[in-house]
């Protein structure tokens, strides 16, 4: 999950909106220093959160999913419940803030 790199394969916005349950989409890039620096905090917050789907999506110019969420800076974490955005964090560094956002999407 959090320790893997960002994938170039991304779902469509319609596929995201159809996802049931708790999902976090992490937009970033494998070469991004801010993204790499955020990984320990993200991993700590996701520890023992087996019920949350975590998608790490490579973002950049012309990437439709990131544009549909108006992502401007990396990493951006978009927290969704049943395909709808509940909250987001941009360049998170505090595992407690990430955990609090996760609490907001878990049923």
HELIX and SHEET records of a PDB file:
HELIX    1   1 UNK A   13  UNK A   17  1                                   5    
HELIX    2   2 UNK A   33  UNK A   46  1                                  14    
HELIX    3   3 UNK A   64  UNK A   68  1                                   5    
HELIX    4   4 UNK A   95  UNK A  103  1                                   9    
SHEET    1   A 4 UNK A  52  UNK A  58  0                                        
SHEET    2   A 4 UNK A  22  UNK A  28  1                                        
SHEET    3   A 4 UNK A  76  UNK A  81 -1                                        
SHEET    4   A 4 UNK A  84  UNK A  90 -1                                        
END                                                                             
